[in-house]
């Protein structure tokens, strides 16, 4: 049980590195959805551009972060792994983004992003790429506090600059001539990306000691082996980015031009209510990924992997039902304008979709541990195809509702496929009945409440109490052991 205490301690710290920055960035949603700052269409435009960030970041990382974790724990010479990984990312980022900058006019026309925004996007992507391996190294060497501090500082600076540039710069410029040179009317979207540039530059500056201490030795044979491992991860990552962000891109492409940005804006704003599930799943994944690799050679690791998934589903189901019950109370604090509320219909679907994605990430241990990462690529490609096909079919008929259904369909299919192949290649004794019970009951309660009794908190809170009682009764022994001191 001490191993689990260490795991949850690291998960908690990594959770701080993810949850606190995201909670701070929550302020940006009411800021961006304030009609005095951005219109619904402008927020939709920002969301559309940020959707491409996910795809570009995956391409620039090309699975090297996951390969780094695998070989850092596998190779005796960890310094060689660190140096080879860092040099690979450094050269590829400079090369790819340098080429993209030369072709920026053509890229701008192809992806429909204005050149003034695209130039800032390239800078952010370069800065973020250069900290991939330094952050991975902090995680691999068990330095969660340093990791957390840098991550939180990044978002805090980004947040502070957004608030200042969007809310106060105009008034300050009127009274202080020194700020006249940086205030430009109708420049709000640019200010959002400029804030990102400065925050990312500061992060890289803080992590520069990593490069100063790095022994620049590049092992070509190790690199080839790592790339062989990383390529399926890249393919899976691209497929993941399709699942994660192409709904917004396809909404912009498939809907009539006069409503596309508005629909993307409403969808993106209400999508943020699923952030609670995303935060939990991301923090959990950051904590368990190094644990999966480092404990893969211990006696009977499958037993621990099974218990970890059971804990994840139990906690995730509680979060899912809680957010659904209180979604209407939460929305005014996150989304400032009622103009976005039309898309609230998607909330249970997106929450459940992200819950399924979190389960999938936990299930994916089997192909990472057994070096069968190609299965991760196959499963993610299937999910991406599901996303693309269903979005193309449903968006013209249902608008953003079709995108929510497509997202849930893709992530649930990936979850089931990973479970099926995992049983074949790396059997893990999951408590299938208990997992299905938690997932099924929380889903039924959530859907019944939101679409039939929404706003009736007697029924909603009653359902939540019943479910909490169920989880507590079934997990009582495990919780006592987990909380018990050595």
Secondary structure, 3 states (H helix, E strand, C coil): CHHHHHHHHHHHHHHHHHHHHHHHHHHHHHHHCCCCCCCHHHHHHHHHHHHHHHHHHHHHHCCHHHHHHHHHHHCCCHHHHHHHHHHHHHHHHHHHHHHHHHCHHHHHHHHCCCHHHHHHHHHHHHHHHCCHHHHHHHHHCCCHHHHHHHHHHHHHHHHHHHHHHHHHHHHHHHHCHHHCCCCCCCCHHHHHHHHHHHHHHHHHHHCHHHHHHCCCCCCHHHHHHHHHHHHHHHHHHHHHHHHHHHHHHHHHHHCCHHHHHHHHHHHHHHHHHHHHHHHHHHHHHHHHHHHHHHCCCCCCHHHHHHHHHHHHHHHHHHHHHHHHHCHHHHHHHHCCCHHHHHHHHHHHHHHHHHHHHHHHHHHCHHHHHCCCHHHHHHHHHHHHHHHHHHHHHHHHHHCHHHHHHHHHHHHHHHHHHHHHHHHHHCCCCCCHHHHHHHHHHHHHHHHHHHHHCCCCHHHHHHHHHHHHHHHHHHHHHHHHHHHCCC
